[in-house]
Amino acid sequence: MTWQYLHNPHSMPPQCSRPILELDMDGIQLALIVASILALYLSYLALLRRSSKIQELRGPASPSWIFGNMLQLTLSATYGEYEFEWLKKYGSVYRIKGLFGEDRLVVSDPAALQCMLNREHFALGPSLGNAGRLQYGAGSVWLVQERDHKHIRTPLNTGFTAAAVRSYIPIFERVAQILTEQFDDIASHSVGDISPLFGQATLAAVTEAILGLSLNDLGDEYISTNLELMKMAANQSATQLLVDALLRWIPVTLRDLVIHIPVQPFKFLQRARYLSDSIGMKVIQNSKNAKNRGLDGSCGLYGDLVGKTGPTFSERDILAQTSLLLLAGQDTTANTLTFGFIELARNVDFQEQLRAEILGASVVGSGDANAYDSMPLLNAFIKEVLRMYPPMAVSERLATEDVVLPVSEPVITAQGTQISEIPVSKGQVVYMGTAQYQRSESRWGADAHKFNPSRWLKDGGPLNGEGVSSYANLLTFFGGSRICLGWRFALLEMQIFICELVTKFHLSVPEEDHLNARCRYALTLQPMLPDGKKAAFVKIERVV
């Protein structure tokens, strides 16, 4: 039933957001409610009997038995106002309370993080897993287990190698030209919101590179639905935390039915997945038809993959990646660019230096990836933005078996003793504190909380101690076998967009306080106004 909808968009009529197979919605809701109450009761009893191995660790007091520290972690007005204080007070490994008194572990120690990234003892946590299933479907490469992950990711990697990404330069440059026109429109009015512009630009780039389509080819309905999803993603609530807690204890087969509950958020998710699958199916079919006629059937990455399928990688597997590649390839890079331009507006002197470097290199429109890589200030700026604003600032994981995490520095327990390893039980929720790791003073210096691109210009770089990842010792793209599929794509895309816009526009902070964005956490880091709306206003003036 669910498989038919996810992998065969034609099973749904164009104007219908339900599968052909009718579902008894009242029955499903009743079953979910009963299962949720029963699961919650049983899980509570289990938690009472279970002796957590992390109870001896220090951590903040819990303000609520129902929510624990989760409202502080996920719904604070400005991201980091609690986590960075906890990091300073308790160190790189500490305990917090989840919902209903559950102990959870927060880790930003580099040795422990490296272990989590490179050993197959951790899966996506319940909240991330549930969000991924609803947004992308169970067949996305982000969610599948290790063996299936390798079979699906290996062919997808062909579209994100260094050589493949360099071939996308003309796409990035065309999109950058459109951004210039949109920035010109803002400059004529002095102040404007740059957040949606970067959202459209990154969606356009990934759409053409992956699907071989223009943004207009996606259709007005998909674009409007995509915008609604971005707005939904920028807002979280205490109710969502409760739903996540309940879903964790519901069998997977029932979880797959949640999207069919007739409430507005699920209707948008269901519609978005149907539309993205329809688009992916159309691209695959067009490419097959072209190849059968002896024509060049290449339609971006999807076109290249058609005909290369086999027993372990099918057309259904290709199709199942559509929603993930479109959404994940859009929002994270767009938000990173937005935060970067906010920092340029705040740091005018550095902005002038960067503009001079770009103009001196004559790199805009050159089509030379090596030229972009050779600019020290540009790449120091990008690294610092990625350090300060990692999209997945907190990444939830679930231990799939008992494991012992090493630590690079001794951890002080609540009893005052020092331990050099952390035993983690199967089923334990562990948060990878990416943003905390990248703000650790012991790793990045006394000014770790300050935006300072010059730290990357020092001999040997800014990092103290061993590195944990292949790109700048940052965890923004994670690492190991599940390193971000499109990290090279995102870097070159940002390089080109920044060079195009910084050479032509001067950026400054709006005088009105209510237009100044802050950093909020909503599954990913998002630019938010004081009133809670996702936006980032910048004053823009033409300089060339």
N, C-alpha and C positions, 0 to 999 in steps of 0.2 A: 504493500500500500504506500508507505512512505517512499520506498525506492522508486516506484513508478513516477511519483511526482518529481522527486529530486532529479532523476536522470532522463526523464522523457517529458520535456515541456509540452509536447504536442498532445499529451494526455489531458491538458487543460485548455478549454476554449479561450480565445484571445481576451475576452472581456470578463473572464471568470477567475476569481482568486481561490477557488476550491478545486480539489481533485474531482474527477468524474465519480469516483466511489464516494457516495454520501456517507457522512459521519454523524453519529448521534452525539451532538455537542453537549446536550444536557447529561448524557450518560458519561461522557469523557470527563466533564468537569466534576461530576459527583465522584467518579473513581479516583480522580486526582486528589480531591479534597480528603476522601477517606484514607487513601494511601499516604497522603502527606501527614495527616494527624497521627496515624499509626506509626509511620516511620519516625516522626519526631519523638513520640513517646518511647519507642524502642531505642532510638539513638541516645536519648537522655539517660535511660537506664544503663546503657552500655558505657556512657561517659562516666557515670557514677562509679561503676565497677572498675574502670580502666585506670591504671596507674601510669600517668604520662611520664616518659623519661626526661622530659624537659621541664618538669615542675620545679626543679632546683635552680633553674636559671632566673636571673633578675629580669624585671620588666615593669612597665607602668601599671599603676592600679587601674582596675576596671571600673568605669563609672556606671555600668549597667550590666545586670546578669543576662538580659535578653540580647543586647548588642555588643557587649564586651567593649573592646577598643575599636571596633570596626567603623563606628561613625567618625571617630577621630582620624582613622586611617584613610577613609574614602570620601568623607563629606565635609572636610574642613574648608573654610572659606578660601584659603590660599594653600597650595600644595606645600607640604614639608614643615608646616608650623608645629606639628607634633613629631613627625619621624626624625627630623634633624635634631630635635632636642633629646629624643630617646637615644639616638646614635651617640650624642655627646655624653649622656648620663650613664648609659648601660653598655656601650661598646658596640662592636660589630656583630654580636650574636645576642639576642635577647628574646624573651617570651612576651607575647601579648595574649589577650583573651579574644576568642572569636565569639560567635553567637552561642547562647545557651551554655556558657561556662567552658567552652572547649579551649584547650591550650593550643596556641599556634606559635610557630617559630619564625623569627625574622632574621635573615642572614645577609650581611654585606661583607663578610670576611672573604678576601680573594681566594684563599685556598679552598674554603668551603664552596664558594660559587663555582670555581673551576671543577671541583668534583661533581657538582650537580649538573654542570653542562656536558661533561664528558663521560658520565657513567649512566647506564640505562636503568637507574633506580628511581627515576622521578617522571611522572606524567603531568600534563596540565592539571592545575587544580580545579576543584568543582565549579567555581564561579566562571573562570576562563573557559573551561570545557563546555559549560552550558551556553555561555554567550557565543562560543564558536559554532556549536551545533545549530543554534537558532539563526545566526547570521550567514554562515557559510555552508552548513550541511556536514554530515558525519564523514563524507568522503574526501573532504579537503585535506591537503597535505599537512596542514597545521595540526590536524586532529588524529590522523591515522597512526596506528602503532608502528613499532620500529621496522619490522620486515616490510610491511606495506608502504611505510614511509620511504624506504630506500627505493622500492620499485617505482614509486610515483615521482619522487624527487629527481632521480637520475636523469630521466628524459627532460624534465622541466629545467634542469640546470643548463641545458644547451642554450636557452634563451637569455641566460644571465651571466655567461662567462665574460671575461674582459673584452674579448673580441666582439662578441654579440652586442654588448652594451655600447661599444664604440660605434657600431653600425646604426645606433639609434640617435646619434648626434644631430642629423638633419631634422628628426622629429622634435627633439628638445629645442632646437633653434627656432623652428617654426612656431612652437608654442610660446617661446620667449618673446617673439615678435608680437604675438597677440596680447601677452601680458603688458608689453610696452604701451600698446594702444589703450589698454584699460587703465594703466597708471596715468596716462595722459589725461584721460577723462577725470580721474580723481584730482590731478594737479589743477585742472580748470576750476575746481571747487575748493581747492586747498586741502581739505581733510576727507578721508574716506576709509572704509573698512576693507582691509586687504585680505582678510581671512578667506572669504568665499572665492576671491580671485585665484588664490593659490590652490584652493580645492578644485576648481574647474580646470586649472592648468595641469595639475598632477593627474587628474582623471583623464584628460585629453591625451596626455603623454602615454599613460599605461594602456589606454584603449587602442591607440594606433600601433604601439609596439607589440602588444600581445595579441590583439584581435585583427589588426590591419584595418580598423575602422576609424572614422572621424567621430568627434564628440556628437555631431548632429545625427550620425547614423544610429546612435544609441536610442534616439527617440525622446520626445518630450516627456512621456510617461516615466521612463526610466530615470531621466534627469531629475524630475520633480520628486520621485520616490527616493532617489539617492539623497537629495537635499534634506528630506524629512528624516532619513536614517541618520544623517550627520547631526541633525538637531537632537534626535533621540539619544545618540551616543554621548552628547555633551551634557546630559542630565541624568543624574542618579538620585535615588531616594532610599529612605530606610525600608520602604516596602520591597524594593528590589533586593535588598540584602536578605530579607526574610524569605523571599521567593527562592533565591539562590540556595539558602540553607535547606529549604524543603526539597528542592530538586535534587540535591546531593544524595538523598536517601531514597529517591524514587527509582525504580528499575529503568534501565536505558530505554527499553521498548516503550515505556510510558512517556519518558522525556521527549521522545521523537514526536509524540502527539501534541505536546504543549503548544506548538506553533499553530495548531488548528483551533485553539480556543478563540472564540470570536470577540476579542477585545482589540482596541485600535493598535497598540504596539505590535501585536502578533500579526494583525492584518497587513501592516506595512512590511514586516519581515517576510511574510509569506509572499506578498506581491513582489518584493524586491528579488527574492530568490527565483520566483517564476520568470520574471523579466530577464534577469541575468542568464538563467539557463536557456531561455529562448534565444537570446543574442548569441550565446556560445554555440548552440545547436545550429543556428543559421550559418555561422562562420564555418563550422566543421562541414556542413553539407555543401556549402558553396565551394569550399576548397576541394572536396571529393569530386564534385561535378566537373570542376575545372581540370583536375588531374585526369579524370576519365576521358576528357576531350583532348588530352595531350597539351593542355595549356599550363602556364605557370600558375599553379594553384596556391601559391604562398599567400596566406592572410595573416601576417604577423607570426608570432610564435605558434599559435594554434594551427595555422596552415602548414608550418614546418613539421608539426608533430603528426598530422594526419598521414597515414600510410606507414608510420613507424611504430604502430601499436603491435602488441603481441599478447601472449598469455598472461603476463604480469602487468601490462599497461594497456588499457583499452580506451576506446573513444569515450566511454562513460567516465573513466578516470580523468580524461582531459576536461570533459564538461564539468565535472565536480569541482574544478578549481576556479571556475569563472567568477563566482561571487567573491571569493577570497582575493584573487588577483586584482579585481577592480576596486574593492573597498580598501583592502590593506595597502595596496599600491598607491592609493590616493591620500587617505586621511593622515597617515603618520608623517609622510613627507611634507604635506601641506602645512601641518601644524609646526613642524620643525622649521620650515621656511618662515612661517609667520613669526615665531619666537625670534628667529635670527634678525628679521627686519625690525622688530621691536627693539632689540638690543642695538642695532645700527642707529636707530632714531635716538636712543638714549646716550650713545657714545659717538658724538659727532666727530671728534678728533680722529678716532680710529676709522670712522667711515671715510674721511678725507684721505687717509693713508691708503686704505683699501682701493679707493677709486683711482688714486694715482698709480698704484701697482697694476691694476687691470688695464688702464689706458696705456701705460708704458709697455705692457706685454703685447698689445694689439691682438688680444686673443678672441675678442667677440667676433663671431662669424667665421673663425678660422677653421672650424671642424677638426681641430687637433686636440685629442684627449690629453696627450703628453704636455701640451702647453698649459692646460688647466692644472695638471698635477704639479707643474714646476713653479707655481706661484706660492711663496711661503705664507704671506698674509691671508690670502684667500683660504688656504687649507687649514691654517691655524684658526681662522674664524669659524669654519665649518666644524672642526673638531671641538671647539669650545661650546658651540651651540649644542652639539650632540652630547657633550658632557653634562651641560647644565639642564638640558631639556630632553632626556631620553623618553620617547613616547610611552614605552612600558616601564614607567618609573618603579612600579611594584609588580612583580610577576609571580603569580600563585602557582605552586607546584604541589603534587601529592606523592608521598613516598609509596612506591609499589612493593617494597619489601624492606625489611630491617636493614639499616645502613649506618655506618659511622662516618660523620663528616669531620675531616681534619680542619684545623684552624691555624692561621699563620702567626697569631699572637694568642697567649693564654686568655681564657675567658674566666671572669670572676663570677662565682655563683652567689646566690642569695646568702649562703653561709660564710662567704668570704674566702672560700678555697678557690684555687686555680685549677682549671681543667684544660687539656690540650686537644680534646676531641669531643664531638657532640653525638651521642647515640640517638638515632631517629627511628621510631617504630613505623612499621608498615601502616599506612592509612593516615599518617601525620601530615597536616597541611603546613607547608613551609613557604614563606615569602622570600623571593630573591629581591633584595633591596638594591636594585640597579642604581637609582638616584642617590641612595645613601652611600653606596660604594663610590660613586663618582663625586661625592661631596666630602669624602673622608679626609680629614686634615693630615692623618698619618700617611696617606697615599698621595695627596695632591698639594700639600702645603698649607700654611696658615691661612691663605686667602682662598681656600677651596670653595667658599660660598660666593665668591666674587667673580663676575664675568670678566675674564682677563685673557684674551687670545694670545697675548705675548708669552704666556707660560709655555706655549708650544714652540716657541722660537729658540728656546734655550738648548744648549748642546745636550744631547741625550734625552731630551724631552722632559716632561714634568713628573713622571711617575717615580715614586719611591718603591722599591721592592720588585718582586716578580710580576710579570704581566699575566693577564687572564684571557686575552682574546687576540685575534689576528689583526684587528684594525685599531691602531692607536691605543691599545690596552683599555679600550672602552667596552662596556657591555651593552651599549645601545642597540647593537645588532645581535646580541647574545653570542653564542659560539657553539663549538662542537658540531655534531651532525645536523643540528637544527638551527644553525646560524641563519639569519634572515636571508631568504632566497634572493631578494632584490637589493642587497646592500650596495653593490656596485652601480646598479641602475639609479638608486636614490642619490648616491654621491655625485655622479656625473650630471644628473638632472639638476641638482642644487647648484653645482659649479656654474653651469650654463645660465640658469635663471638669475643667479646673483650677479654674474658678470654683466649680463645684458641690462639689468635694472639699475645697478649701482652706478654704472657709467653715465646714465641718462637722468637720474633723479636724485635730489637731495632729500633726505628723510629727517624728520624731527618729531618730537613728542607734542601732541595736541595740548593746548593750554587748559582745556576743560578736564577736570579730574574724572568726571563720569565717563569719559571716553578712553581712559587709560586702562588697558587690559591687565589682568593678573593671571597667574598660572593656577589652574584648577585640575584636579584629578577626576576623570570619569572614564575608567578602564584604560584610557590613555591620557596623557597631559594635553589640556586644551586651553586656548586663550579665552578668558572670560571677562566680561565687564562686571563692575560692582553689582549690577542688577541681576546677574546670573545668566545673561545672554552670551552666546558664543560670538565674539567679534574682536577685532583688533584695529582700532583707528590709528592712522598715522598721517601726519602732515607731509605732503609731497609737493616738491617744486622741481621743475625742469632745470637741468644744468647743461644739457647739450642739445 
